[in-house]
Amino acid sequence: MEAKKKTASNCESCVFYDYDEDYDAYVCGQNLDQDEMGRFLSATQNACPFYRYYDEYKSVHKQI
């Protein structure tokens, strides 16, 4: 049996989740192709495959 990789889906802690002044809202900055967008909008995926945790202190950890 093949183990599936689990991915997170909390947009607020994702690297790609950013404020867009034009929309006056937070949006996902990851570019999705037509198939990926369709899966996202239809909610057939349980977790985002592009999720990457945003660590605002990452550079500080490297300096220590």
Backbone as a printed PyTorch tensor [residue, N CA C, xyz], in Angstrom:
tensor([[[  0.8450,  -1.1750,   0.0000],
         [  0.0000,   0.0000,   0.0000],
         [  0.8930,   1.2430,   0.0000]],

        [[  0.5970,   2.1690,  -0.8600],
         [  1.3930,   3.3800,  -0.9970],
         [  0.9170,   4.4390,  -0.0040]],

        [[  1.8820,   5.0230,   0.6990],
         [  1.5340,   6.0770,   1.6590],
         [  1.3350,   7.3900,   0.9190]],

        [[  0.2460,   8.0620,   1.2290],
         [ -0.0340,   9.3550,   0.5930],
         [  0.5340,  10.4760,   1.4500]],

        [[  1.0890,  11.4750,   0.7980],
         [  1.6420,  12.6320,   1.4910],
         [  0.5000,  13.5470,   1.9200]],

        [[  0.4620,  13.8740,   3.1940],
         [ -0.5630,  14.7720,   3.7040],
         [ -0.1010,  16.2120,   3.5280]],

        [[ -1.0190,  17.0650,   3.1320],
         [ -0.7130,  18.4820,   2.9910],
         [ -1.6890,  19.2890,   3.8220]],

        [[ -1.2580,  20.4340,   4.2470],
         [ -2.0920,  21.3000,   5.0750],
         [ -2.9980,  22.1540,   4.2050]],

        [[ -3.9860,  22.7680,   4.8170],
         [ -4.9010,  23.5960,   4.0350],
         [ -5.2970,  24.8760,   4.7670]],

        [[ -4.4960,  25.3250,   5.7130],
         [ -4.7830,  26.5600,   6.4260],
         [ -4.1700,  27.7180,   5.6520]],

        [[ -4.9570,  28.3940,   4.8570],
         [ -4.4530,  29.4590,   3.9870],
         [ -3.7940,  30.5940,   4.7570]],

        [[ -4.2720,  30.8930,   5.9360],
         [ -3.7460,  32.0310,   6.6850],
         [ -2.2870,  31.8650,   7.0830]],

        [[ -1.7770,  30.6460,   7.1370],
         [ -0.3760,  30.4260,   7.5000],
         [  0.4720,  30.0200,   6.2980]],

        [[ -0.0560,  30.2250,   5.0990],
         [  0.6380,  29.8120,   3.8720],
         [  1.4770,  30.9660,   3.3040]],

        [[  2.5800,  30.6190,   2.6760],
         [  3.4740,  31.5830,   2.0330],
         [  2.7470,  32.3550,   0.9340]],

        [[  1.8640,  31.6990,   0.2090],
         [  1.2090,  32.2900,  -0.9530],
         [ -0.0060,  33.1590,  -0.6120]],

        [[ -0.4300,  33.1660,   0.6370],
         [ -1.6120,  33.9240,   1.0610],
         [ -1.1770,  35.3500,   1.3630]],

        [[ -1.6220,  36.3000,   0.5540],
         [ -1.1440,  37.6690,   0.6750],
         [ -2.2830,  38.6580,   0.4310]],

        [[ -2.1110,  39.8590,   0.9380],
         [ -3.1220,  40.8990,   0.7830],
         [ -3.0240,  41.5360,  -0.5990]],

        [[ -4.1460,  41.6390,  -1.2820],
         [ -4.2150,  42.2640,  -2.6000],
         [ -4.9700,  43.5760,  -2.4640]],

        [[ -4.2730,  44.6810,  -2.7270],
         [ -4.8930,  46.0020,  -2.5690],
         [ -5.9960,  46.2540,  -3.5940]],

        [[ -5.8760,  45.6700,  -4.7870],
         [ -6.9090,  45.8510,  -5.8090],
         [ -8.2450,  45.2430,  -5.3810]],

        [[ -8.1900,  44.0550,  -4.7710],
         [ -9.4050,  43.3790,  -4.3150],
         [ -9.7850,  43.7710,  -2.8860]],

        [[ -8.8540,  44.4210,  -2.1760],
         [ -9.0550,  44.7860,  -0.7830],
         [ -9.3870,  43.5450,   0.0590]],

        [[ -8.6280,  42.4820,  -0.2080],
         [ -8.8400,  41.2190,   0.4930],
         [ -7.5890,  40.3590,   0.3910]],

        [[ -7.5320,  39.3450,   1.2270],
         [ -6.4360,  38.3870,   1.1430],
         [ -6.7650,  37.3590,   0.0750]],

        [[ -5.7640,  37.0290,  -0.7450],
         [ -5.9530,  36.0730,  -1.8320],
         [ -4.7630,  35.1250,  -1.9010]],

        [[ -4.9660,  34.0220,  -2.5750],
         [ -3.8910,  33.0700,  -2.8240],
         [ -3.1010,  33.5440,  -4.0360]],

        [[ -1.7890,  33.6760,  -3.8840],
         [ -0.9370,  34.1510,  -4.9620],
         [ -0.3670,  33.0500,  -5.8200]],

        [[ -0.7260,  31.7990,  -5.5450],
         [ -0.2210,  30.6750,  -6.3350],
         [ -0.9680,  30.6040,  -7.6610]],

        [[ -0.2270,  30.5020,  -8.7440],
         [ -0.8510,  30.3750, -10.0660],
         [ -1.3240,  28.9430, -10.2710]],

        [[ -2.6080,  28.7750, -10.5300],
         [ -3.1880,  27.4580, -10.7490],
         [ -3.5810,  27.3140, -12.2080]],

        [[ -3.3740,  26.1170, -12.7630],
         [ -3.8420,  25.9010, -14.1300],
         [ -5.3430,  25.6000, -14.0960]],

        [[ -5.9330,  25.3970, -15.2450],
         [ -7.3870,  25.2380, -15.3250],
         [ -7.8730,  24.0190, -14.5400]],

        [[ -7.1700,  22.8940, -14.6180],
         [ -7.5760,  21.6890, -13.8940],
         [ -7.4640,  21.8800, -12.3810]],

        [[ -6.3630,  22.4840, -11.9470],
         [ -6.1710,  22.7180, -10.5160],
         [ -7.2250,  23.6740,  -9.9700]],

        [[ -7.5410,  24.7020, -10.7220],
         [ -8.5700,  25.6540, -10.2890],
         [ -9.9340,  24.9810, -10.2130]],

        [[-10.2300,  24.1150, -11.1590],
         [-11.4920,  23.3810, -11.1400],
         [-11.6190,  22.5040,  -9.9160]],

        [[-10.5440,  21.7850,  -9.5620],
         [-10.5610,  20.9540,  -8.3520],
         [-10.7060,  21.8060,  -7.1020]],

        [[-10.0280,  22.9610,  -7.0960],
         [-10.1150,  23.8580,  -5.9430],
         [-11.5370,  24.3800,  -5.7570]],

        [[-12.1560,  24.8380,  -6.8330],
         [-13.4950,  25.4070,  -6.7510],
         [-14.5670,  24.3650,  -6.4570]],

        [[-14.3710,  23.1380,  -6.9190],
         [-15.3590,  22.0910,  -6.6690],
         [-15.1310,  21.3890,  -5.3340]],

        [[-14.0530,  21.7430,  -4.6530],
         [-13.7250,  21.1820,  -3.3310],
         [-13.5790,  19.6740,  -3.3580]],

        [[-13.0210,  19.1230,  -4.4500],
         [-12.7630,  17.6850,  -4.4930],
         [-11.4300,  17.3430,  -3.8480]],

        [[-10.6100,  18.3430,  -3.5950],
         [ -9.3630,  18.1240,  -2.8820],
         [ -9.5440,  18.5240,  -1.4300]],

        [[ -9.0530,  17.6980,  -0.5180],
         [ -9.1870,  17.9960,   0.9040],
         [ -8.1220,  18.9720,   1.3880]],

        [[ -6.9780,  18.9850,   0.7250],
         [ -5.8850,  19.8470,   1.1550],
         [ -5.1850,  20.4360,  -0.0590]],

        [[ -4.6100,  21.5900,   0.1260],
         [ -3.9200,  22.2730,  -0.9570],
         [ -2.5420,  21.6480,  -1.1820]],

        [[ -2.2420,  21.2150,  -2.3980],
         [ -0.9360,  20.6040,  -2.6630],
         [  0.1970,  21.6300,  -2.7260]],

        [[ -0.1180,  22.9160,  -2.7530],
         [  0.8940,  23.9620,  -2.8500],
         [  1.1990,  24.6220,  -1.5100]],

        [[  0.5330,  24.1840,  -0.4600],
         [  0.7010,  24.8020,   0.8560],
         [  2.1470,  24.7150,   1.3220]],

        [[  2.6790,  25.8730,   1.7450],
         [  3.9930,  25.9360,   2.3920],
         [  3.8540,  26.8630,   3.5800]],

        [[  4.2680,  26.3780,   4.7380],
         [  4.1490,  27.1540,   5.9620],
         [  5.0100,  28.4070,   5.8780]],

        [[  4.4320,  29.5470,   6.2400],
         [  5.1470,  30.8180,   6.2490],
         [  5.7320,  31.0480,   7.6360]],

        [[  7.0470,  31.0730,   7.7220],
         [  7.7290,  31.3190,   8.9840],
         [  8.4040,  32.6770,   8.9010]],

        [[  7.7830,  33.6820,   9.5200],
         [  8.3130,  35.0410,   9.4180],
         [  9.6460,  35.1980,  10.1410]],

        [[ 10.0140,  34.2470,  10.9770],
         [ 11.2760,  34.3230,  11.7000],
         [ 12.3470,  33.4160,  11.0980]],

        [[ 12.1270,  32.9240,   9.8890],
         [ 13.0550,  31.9930,   9.2560],
         [ 14.4560,  32.5880,   9.1340]],

        [[ 14.5700,  33.8250,   8.7110],
         [ 15.8820,  34.4380,   8.5630],
         [ 16.5590,  34.6550,   9.9260]],

        [[ 15.7660,  34.9100,  10.9550],
         [ 16.3210,  35.0970,  12.2940],
         [ 16.9150,  33.7920,  12.7970]],

        [[ 16.2590,  32.6630,  12.5200],
         [ 16.7680,  31.3580,  12.9530],
         [ 18.1350,  31.0940,  12.3190]],

        [[ 18.3280,  31.5280,  11.0840],
         [ 19.6100,  31.3100,  10.4000],
         [ 20.7200,  32.1560,  11.0080]],

        [[ 20.3800,  33.3160,  11.5940],
         [ 21.3880,  34.2100,  12.1530],
         [ 21.8830,  33.7490,  13.5270]],

        [[ 21.0800,  32.9410,  14.1820],
         [ 21.4410,  32.4940,  15.5500],
         [ 22.4530,  31.3980,  15.5020]]])
